[in-house]
Every structure is written in structure tokens, then in C-alpha cells.
């Protein structure tokens, strides 16, 4: 049953704790326990909520998350970034503003090995932003170009955020379908961002890049293709039925280990343990948020928050087109003040039923729309984690980067609306290979 005071304690408590800069996992867990204490008139519900903390990280498919994170960190520190940039430069760098388009294309490539927007910005930004400045690009534009490019990698498999969404959706959404569904939207978004980069570069007369010979291009392609093969191994193996997403993540680690330490050999084998420690810290943070979000989501279900949200949206309009627009607005606004993982875990149980049952959206399509919404929020103040990282790397202020970001925002919103209202963009590949 719904209890307004318990809902206020749950949602309001979480908002207050976040405002006080309490870590997300603790904010979720504490507000869930406080709401359960009130709703259960004491300690009666607390053991059940505690059990949800454990059961939240129990699904076997979550084993894929730490392995994909390890694989991404291995390849991210093993010289992959430089090779991705060289490969992209050979393909598109020769036109005016080519280095800006190289940035976008590099993020597409790097997304196949990292699955992390922050990792993309950190690894490629430290190379691309100084390189663009050296060639005459404004550092504010270079920073804006870098942070928006990293969003493309969010939609490229493997993405542990896709796995989190699949579990938040109740396990009924295929991870393989999500992996396939992100590819075409990523291509559309990447092309849109490259067009913006070209138009701005022509207007500001940014320089053309180096022209490579056919021999040099083939050499760079051969050197970089080993990293890009990650997506072929993972997605191809899953869709063909050779192995599950969890098994694919383990294979990705083995492949990344071999490529990093025995093929490229840019870092010594002794770097393996520091990389593992870094990965464990990331995994611990992600799993803590998942566990706490499970308890928070349980209380939302008990208090019928999803039903209330559905009724509130239907009170505005019962037109599916308007409902989908409202869902996008809600996700964009909430994403401004919350990070990605908790947003996926909290909003999916609330908005997925509205999108699928009321507006008729496919769950896989909703997952891609959700990820792109939250990706846009990652480069938007006041939270804007990726924007903060990019500005730190670019040694510039956020307020100075907002103006060059505006045309990129326009393109990202346009692509978001296309994916929302044209299901084929996200569903063509899953329907082709999995139906």
C-alpha cells in the first residue's frame, strides 16, 4: 500500500543525503532503511530490506560487470588509446577539422574496449586535447569535442551499464539484444557529432590533418584492428550462442591480457596488479550502489511509487508521443543531479512499465533511450561527471566550455528523439540477428 509519509522519507531522505554529499550507496541504503522503519512501525521490515542488499548483487549475470571492467582497464592502460587515435586519424583526419572528427571516431573504437565514458574521456582526452591545442584548436572547443565524443562509447558494447539495466528491468531484457541495439544509434550519434565538428572547424578555419599513404593506413589498421576485434569476439560470440554475456566477459579479460602484455607490450607485466587494484575499487563502488539501489527499489515497489508515477504521467496526457517526450524530460532532469548507475537502478522500475505498457515502447529500445539520456546528463552541470573530468584535463572552466557545447547538445537531443520515435534505429540489429 502507498504511504505518503514513507515515500517522503524515502525520496526526501535520499535527496537530503545527496545534498549533504553523502556517498550515493549510503544515501540509498540509509533512506531505504529509514522509510522501512517508519512503514513497518519499527524493526519488523528491516531484516527484509537488509536481505535486499544481498539479493541485489546475487544474479549470476552481474559477474560480467567486474570482468568487463578489468578488460577495459587492461586495454585502456596498454597503449590502446594511442592506436585508436592513429587509426581514426588515418581514416578521417585529412579533412578540415579532421582532428575533431578523429576524436569522435576514436571514442567509437575505444568504447569497444572500455565500456566506460569516464575512462574514454580520461584515456583519450589526455592525448587529444593537448594535440588539438597544439594544432591550433581552442582548448574550450577541444574539451567540448572530447566530452561529447565520449558519450558515443556509452552505446558501444560491451557496456556494464547495459548489464545493470538488463538486471534492473527484472532480467527479462536480453543483454545480447542490448549490445546489438546500441551499435546503430552510436553510429548515428557519431556521424551527427562529426558533422557538427566539421561545420565548426570550417567556420573557424581549423587546420587539416596529415595525409597517410595507403601503406601507412594499412599498417595502422592492422595495428588497431586487434583492439577493435573485442566487439566482434564479444557480440559475435553472444549472438551466435557460443557463450553467454558472463562467459564473454571472461574471454574479454583473457584477450585483453594477451593483447596488452604480449602483443603491444607497452607496459610491463608488473603493472597487472595495480590495474587489478584499480578495477577492484571500481567494482566495489558499482556493486555497493547496485546493492543499495536494490533495497531502495524494493521500498519503492512496496510503496507503489511506480504506480503513482504512471498515474501522474497519465494525468498529463494519455498520448503515447507525449508520454515518451515526458519520459525523456524526466530522465534528463533527474540525470542532472544523479550519477548513471543509481539512475538506471532507480528509474528503470518506475519508467519502464510506463514506456512499454502505456506508450508501447520496446524494452530494449527504452534501455538505449535511457542510456543516451543519462549520457547527455553526464556532460551537463551541475553533476556532469564527465564534463568535470574533461575540463580538468583541458585545464579550462566549465562556464567557458558551455558555449561550444551547445551545438553538440542540439545534435544529441535530436538523435535522442530519433531513437525514441523511430524504433528501427535501435531494434534493427537485434531483430535481424536474434529473431
C-alpha positions in Angstrom: 0.0 0.0 0.0 1.0 3.6 -0.6 2.1 5.7 2.4 2.8 9.4 1.6 5.0 10.0 4.6 7.0 6.8 4.0 7.5 8.0 0.4 8.6 11.4 1.6 11.1 9.8 3.9 12.4 7.6 1.1 12.7 10.1 -1.6 13.3 13.2 0.5 15.8 11.5 2.7 17.8 10.4 -0.3 17.7 13.9 -1.8 18.9 15.5 1.5 21.7 13.0 2.0 22.9 13.6 -1.6 22.8 17.3 -1.0 25.0 16.8 2.1 27.4 14.9 -0.2 26.9 11.5 1.5 28.1 8.8 -0.9 25.4 7.5 -3.3 25.4 4.0 -1.9 25.0 5.2 1.7 22.3 7.7 0.7 20.3 5.0 -1.0 20.6 2.5 1.8 20.0 4.9 4.7 16.9 6.4 3.1 15.6 2.9 2.4 16.1 1.7 6.0 14.6 4.9 7.4 11.5 4.5 5.2 11.2 0.8 6.2 11.5 1.7 9.9 8.6 4.1 9.6 6.4 2.0 7.3 7.0 -1.1 9.3 6.3 0.7 12.6 9.7 -0.3 14.0 12.2 -3.0 13.2 9.8 -5.5 11.5 10.8 -4.6 7.9 14.5 -4.0 8.5 15.6 -7.6 8.0 13.7 -7.8 4.7 15.4 -4.6 3.4 18.8 -6.0 4.6 18.1 -9.1 2.6 17.5 -7.0 -0.5 21.0 -5.6 -0.1 22.4 -9.1 -0.6 20.0 -10.3 -3.2 20.6 -7.2 -5.3 24.1 -8.4 -6.2 23.3 -12.1 -6.3 22.2 -12.5 -10.0 24.9 -14.5 -11.9 24.9 -12.1 -14.9 26.4 -9.5 -12.6 29.6 -11.5 -12.8 30.1 -9.9 -16.2 30.5 -6.4 -14.7 33.8 -6.9 -12.9 35.3 -8.8 -15.8 34.3 -6.2 -18.4 35.8 -3.5 -16.1 39.0 -5.4 -15.8 39.2 -5.9 -19.5 38.6 -2.2 -20.1 41.3 -1.2 -17.6 43.8 -3.6 -19.1 43.4 -2.4 -22.6 42.9 1.3 -21.5 46.4 1.3 -20.0 48.1 -0.9 -22.6 48.6 1.7 -25.3 45.2 1.1 -27.0 44.2 4.8 -26.8 47.1 5.9 -29.0 46.5 3.2 -31.6 42.8 4.1 -31.7 43.7 7.7 -32.4 46.2 6.8 -35.1 43.7 4.5 -36.8 41.0 7.2 -36.7 43.5 9.8 -38.0 44.3 7.6 -40.9 40.6 7.2 -41.8 39.2 10.7 -41.3 42.0 13.1 -40.2 42.9 14.5 -43.6 39.8 16.9 -43.9 39.5 20.3 -42.3 38.8 19.9 -38.6 39.9 16.3 -39.1 41.4 16.0 -35.6 38.0 16.9 -34.1 36.4 14.1 -36.1 39.3 11.8 -35.1 38.2 12.4 -31.5 34.7 11.2 -32.2 35.8 8.1 -34.2 38.4 7.3 -31.6 35.7 7.2 -28.9 33.7 4.8 -31.0 36.8 2.5 -31.2 37.7 2.9 -27.6 34.2 2.2 -26.5 34.6 -1.3 -27.7 37.3 -1.9 -25.1 36.4 0.3 -22.2 32.6 0.4 -21.9 33.1 3.5 -19.6 32.5 7.1 -20.5 34.8 8.4 -17.8 37.6 6.0 -18.9 37.1 7.2 -22.5 37.4 10.9 -21.5 40.4 10.2 -19.3 42.4 8.0 -21.7 41.7 9.8 -24.9 41.3 13.3 -23.5 44.9 13.4 -22.1 46.1 12.7 -25.7 43.6 14.5 -27.8 43.1 17.8 -26.0 46.8 18.8 -26.0 47.2 17.5 -29.5 44.2 19.7 -30.7 45.5 22.7 -28.9 49.0 22.2 -30.5 47.4 22.2 -33.9 45.5 25.5 -33.3 42.1 24.4 -31.9 40.7 26.4 -29.0 41.0 24.4 -25.8 37.3 25.1 -24.9 36.3 23.6 -28.2 38.7 20.7 -27.8 37.3 19.9 -24.4 33.7 20.1 -25.6 34.5 17.9 -28.5 36.2 15.3 -26.2 33.5 15.0 -23.6 30.6 14.8 -26.2 32.6 12.2 -28.2 32.9 10.0 -25.1 29.1 9.7 -25.0 29.2 7.7 -28.2 31.3 5.0 -26.4 28.4 4.6 -23.9 26.3 2.9 -26.6 29.0 0.7 -28.0 29.2 -2.8 -26.4 30.5 -4.1 -24.1 28.9 -1.7 -21.6 28.4 -2.7 -18.0 25.6 -0.1 -17.8 23.7 -2.2 -20.3 24.1 -5.2 -18.0 22.9 -3.1 -15.0 19.8 -2.0 -17.0 19.0 -5.6 -18.0 19.0 -6.6 -14.3 17.1 -3.6 -13.2 14.4 -4.5 -15.8 13.9 -7.7 -14.0 16.1 -9.9 -16.1 13.6 -10.1 -18.9 15.7 -8.0 -21.3 18.4 -9.8 -23.3 21.9 -8.4 -22.8 22.8 -9.6 -26.3 19.9 -7.6 -27.7 21.0 -4.5 -25.8 24.6 -4.9 -27.1 23.3 -5.1 -30.7 20.8 -2.3 -30.2 23.4 0.2 -29.2 25.5 -0.1 -32.4 23.4 1.8 -34.9 22.4 4.6 -32.5 26.1 5.0 -31.8 26.9 5.3 -35.5 24.1 7.8 -36.0 25.2 9.9 -33.0 28.8 9.7 -34.1 28.0 10.9 -37.6 26.0 13.8 -36.2 28.8 14.9 -33.9 31.3 14.6 -36.7 29.1 16.8 -38.9 29.0 19.4 -36.1 32.7 19.2 -35.7 33.3 19.7 -39.4 30.9 22.7 -39.7 32.5 24.5 -36.7 36.0 23.7 -38.0 35.2 25.2 -41.4 33.7 28.3 -39.8 36.7 28.8 -37.5 39.3 27.7 -40.1 40.8 24.9 -38.0 43.6 23.0 -39.8 43.5 19.9 -41.9 45.3 16.8 -40.7 48.1 14.7 -42.1 47.5 12.6 -45.3 48.6 9.0 -44.9 49.8 6.8 -47.7 47.9 3.5 -48.4 50.8 1.6 -46.9 50.7 3.7 -43.7 46.9 3.4 -43.4 47.0 -0.4 -43.8 49.7 -0.6 -41.1 47.7 1.5 -38.7 44.6 -0.5 -39.4 46.4 -3.8 -38.8 47.8 -2.4 -35.5 44.5 -1.0 -34.3 42.2 -3.8 -35.5 43.3 -6.2 -32.8 41.7 -3.9 -30.2 38.5 -3.3 -32.3 38.2 -7.1 -32.6 37.0 -7.1 -29.0 33.5 -6.1 -30.1 33.5 -8.9 -32.8 34.5 -11.5 -30.2 32.0 -10.4 -27.6 28.9 -9.5 -29.6 29.6 -12.2 -32.2 30.1 -14.9 -29.6 27.0 -13.9 -27.6 24.6 -13.6 -30.6 25.8 -16.8 -32.2 25.1 -18.7 -29.0 28.8 -19.7 -28.5 28.8 -18.2 -25.0 26.8 -16.1 -22.6 27.5 -12.4 -21.6 29.3 -13.6 -18.5 31.5 -16.0 -20.4 32.1 -13.3 -22.9 33.4 -11.0 -20.2 35.9 -13.6 -19.0 37.1 -14.2 -22.6 37.5 -10.4 -23.0 39.8 -10.3 -19.9 41.9 -13.1 -21.3 42.1 -11.4 -24.7 42.9 -8.0 -23.2 45.6 -9.6 -21.1 47.3 -11.2 -24.1 47.0 -8.1 -26.3 48.2 -5.7 -23.6 51.2 -7.7 -22.2 52.3 -10.0 -25.1 51.3 -8.2 -28.3 51.5 -4.4 -27.7 53.9 -4.7 -24.7 53.9 -1.0 -23.8 53.6 -1.7 -20.1 55.4 -4.3 -18.1 53.7 -7.4 -16.6 54.2 -5.9 -13.1 51.6 -3.3 -13.9 49.0 -6.1 -13.8 48.4 -5.9 -10.1 48.0 -2.1 -9.9 45.4 -2.4 -12.7 43.6 -5.2 -10.8 43.6 -3.0 -7.6 42.1 -0.1 -9.6 39.5 -2.5 -11.1 38.5 -3.9 -7.7 37.9 -0.3 -6.4 35.7 0.4 -9.3 33.8 -2.9 -9.0 33.3 -2.4 -5.2 31.8 1.0 -5.9 29.5 -0.2 -8.6 28.4 -3.3 -6.6 27.7 -1.2 -3.5 25.5 1.1 -5.5 23.7 -1.9 -7.0 23.1 -3.5 -3.6 21.8 -0.2 -2.1 19.6 0.5 -5.1 18.1 -2.9 -4.7 16.9 -2.1 -1.2 15.8 1.4 -2.4 13.9 -0.2 -5.3 12.2 -2.7 -3.0 10.8 0.1 -0.9 9.6 2.0 -4.0 7.8 -1.2 -5.1 6.2 -1.7 -1.6 5.1 1.9 -1.5 3.7 1.7 -5.1 5.9 4.5 -6.4 5.9 3.2 -10.0 2.0 3.1 -10.0 1.9 6.7 -8.7 4.4 7.8 -11.3 2.3 6.1 -14.1 -0.8 7.8 -12.8 1.0 11.2 -12.6 2.2 10.9 -16.2 -1.2 9.8 -17.5 -2.8 12.8 -15.7 -0.8 15.0 -18.0 -1.6 13.1 -21.2 -2.5 9.6 -22.5 -1.0 10.3 -25.9 2.0 7.9 -26.4 4.0 10.5 -28.2 3.6 13.0 -25.4 4.3 10.3 -22.8 7.6 9.4 -24.5 8.6 13.0 -24.5 7.8 13.4 -20.8 9.9 10.3 -20.0 12.8 11.9 -21.8 12.4 15.2 -20.0 12.1 13.3 -16.6 15.3 11.3 -17.3 17.2 14.4 -18.5 16.2 16.4 -15.4 16.9 13.7 -12.9 20.2 12.9 -14.6 21.3 16.5 -13.9 21.6 15.7 -10.2 22.3 11.9 -10.0 25.0 9.6 -11.4 24.4 7.0 -14.0 24.3 3.6 -12.1 21.9 4.7 -9.4 19.7 6.5 -12.0 19.4 3.3 -14.1 18.6 1.2 -11.0 16.0 3.7 -9.6 14.3 4.9 -12.7 14.0 1.6 -14.6 11.4 0.0 -12.4 9.4 3.3 -12.4 9.5 4.3 -16.0 10.0 1.0 -17.9 6.3 -0.1 -17.3 5.1 3.3 -18.4 7.2 3.2 -21.6 6.3 -0.3 -22.5 2.7 -0.8 -21.3 1.3 2.7 -21.9 3.4 4.1 -24.7 4.2 0.8 -26.5 8.0 1.2 -26.5 10.1 -2.0 -26.7 12.1 -2.6 -23.5 15.4 -2.9 -25.5 14.7 0.4 -27.2 13.9 2.0 -23.8 17.2 0.8 -22.5 19.1 2.7 -25.3 17.0 5.8 -24.8 17.7 5.6 -21.1 21.4 5.3 -21.6 21.6 8.2 -24.1 19.6 10.4 -21.8 21.9 9.7 -18.9 24.9 10.1 -21.1 23.8 13.6 -22.0 23.4 14.3 -18.3 27.0 13.2 -17.7 28.2 16.3 -19.7 25.7 18.7 -18.2 26.1 20.7 -15.0 25.6 20.6 -12.0 26.8 17.0 -11.6 28.2 16.3 -15.1 30.9 13.9 -14.0 32.4 13.6 -17.5 32.3 17.3 -18.0 34.2 17.9 -14.8 36.8 15.3 -15.9 37.2 16.8 -19.3 37.5 20.4 -18.0 40.2 19.2 -15.5 42.2 17.5 -18.3 41.7 20.5 -20.6 42.6 23.0 -17.9 39.6 25.1 -18.6 36.4 26.3 -16.7 33.0 24.7 -17.2 31.3 28.0 -17.9 33.8 28.5 -20.8 33.0 25.1 -22.3 29.2 25.5 -22.2 29.0 27.7 -25.4 31.0 25.3 -27.6 28.9 22.5 -26.2 25.6 24.0 -27.3 25.6 22.7 -31.0 26.6 19.3 -29.7 23.7 19.3 -27.2 21.4 20.1 -30.1 22.6 17.1 -32.1 22.5 14.7 -29.2 18.9 15.8 -28.3 17.9 15.3 -32.0 19.4 11.8 -32.1 17.7 11.0 -28.8 14.3 12.0 -30.3 15.1 9.9 -33.4 15.8 6.8 -31.3 12.7 7.5 -29.2 10.3 7.8 -32.1 11.9 5.6 -34.7 12.2 2.2 -33.1 14.0 0.6 -36.1 17.2 2.6 -35.3 17.7 0.6 -32.1 15.8 -2.6 -32.9 17.0 -3.4 -36.5 20.1 -5.3 -35.5 18.5 -7.3 -32.6 15.5 -8.2 -34.8 17.9 -9.2 -37.7 20.2 -11.4 -35.7 18.2 -12.6 -32.7 14.7 -13.1 -34.0 
